[in-house]
Amino acid sequence: MDINIELSKWQSTVWDDPHRFKVIACGRRAGKTTLAAHKMREFAFTNKASIVWYVSPSYRQSEQIMWRMLRNYIEPHAIEKTNETKLQIYLKNGSLIELKGADTSPDSLRGVRIDFLVCDEVASFHNWDVVWSEVLRPTLIDSRGSAIFIGTPKGFNHFYDLYTQKDVDYISFKFTTYDNPYLSKEEIDKARKELTEDTFAQEFLADFRKYTGLVYKEFQRETHIIEPFDIPSGWSIYRSLDFGSTNPTAAIWIAVDNDDNWFVYKEHYVTGQTIDYHAGIINSESMGRSIQATYGDPSGAQWIQEFAQRGIYITPANKEIGQAFNTWVTFGIDKVAQKLKRIPGHVVSEVRTTVSDAGYSIAMPQLFIFSGCSNTIREFETYRWKEKKDTQAQDLNEPDVPEKANDHAMDALRYFAVSYAKQQPMYIPPQNDISLKDWSFR
């Protein structure tokens, strides 16, 4: 079978690389999906009876992005049969090319041996850790199959983690829209003038940046992430949980100092485990500390009951306190955002900071994250508002709603924010022989 194809310079570089797993960050229209289609076709032709999968964030995307492209690239005389409902192409050499969507149940992707895999638009996958680690990665074990991961960055999310993977089997590439020799440079330059710097850098230059629509745009790595230190014994310790089965169960530990600064100093972030497992970890990580309170999702009554049987007593988050606002969700988000804001003149002795050369006074926030809480940090940088697709005035006036993705540690933090109340000093009434000036709060 003649499989000669014409590739651009960057596509040839990726094609010839021998690494098993290739991560490709590309600008829009750079040619990444075209490369994937040619590679899938080539692999299926040259490896008889092989199984080739293409997985995108949704079944509909797979159909729209790849199905027609593959049908155009594969010669009709090489096809045994097709199934348009299941997006399957059976070749006469016994190979199968199949298109999937990650929006279906992860269990529907289990149990198949795959020889070659393409994951497209990886940055837009929901629950990537589950889809890859627990579902797709095991399908490549028997065959020692290879994979290509392609996409355009969306902030510092799981695609960034994959791109910066330190493993001898992995190699990462980055190419911009300018690297596509078939596109007009003038058209790309025009887009550059019309878009914000960050949007153009992300969408066309494949830069990993904070993207528009972040819920916590106040969050800055250099300000809010700090190196761990021993929590003083006099500080108050709290825990907060977001329950999950298919999604992660996220627990965070928050230390509150005497000035009401919050420190997220520990996290538990695990998918697909039993309550016994989660309770064992949470209890062991809390040993030696007096826990003031543990908060959780008020809709998880069964979870709360199960954890109580294992010695973890969870107070449902205070859902009523935010009813005067649009929703208790946005109320909780606002509470966290207020803690992230830098306060002029505010100093936290346990946190090292750098004073501006311009001589401005120190301005520090009241919320800090220990550097080891990687999932909490990642969610701060990827938790975003849902886009409003209808531009009619009535829709634009509707309250903002966050995407239900990258939100598990964020939900846990929000439960704490709406439920926590600063402990007030205890009032000691004056004795008969003590004057008013001796009244004290302790």
Secondary structure, 3 states (H helix, E strand, C coil): CCCCCCCCHHHHHHHHCCCCEEEEEECCCCCHHHHHHHHHHHHHHHCCCCEEEEEECCHHHHHHHHHHHHHHHCCHHHEEEEECCCCEEEECCCCEEEEEECCCCHHHHCCCCCCEEEECCHHHCCCHHHHHHHHHHHHCCCCCCEEEEEECCCCCCHHHHHHCCCCCCEEEEEECHHHCCCCCHHHHHHHHHHCCHHHHHHHCCCCCCCCCCECCCCCCHHHHEECCCCCCCCCEEEEEEECCCCCCEEEEEEEECCCCCEEEEEEEEECCCCHHHHHHHHHHHCCCCCEEEEEECCCCHHHHHHHHCCCCCCEECCCHHHCCCCCHHHHHHHHHHHHHCCEECCCCCCCCCCCCCCCCCCEECCEEEECCCHHHHHHHCCCEECCCCCCCHHHHCCCCCECCCCCHHHHHHHHHHHHCCCCCCCEECCCCCCCHHHCEEC
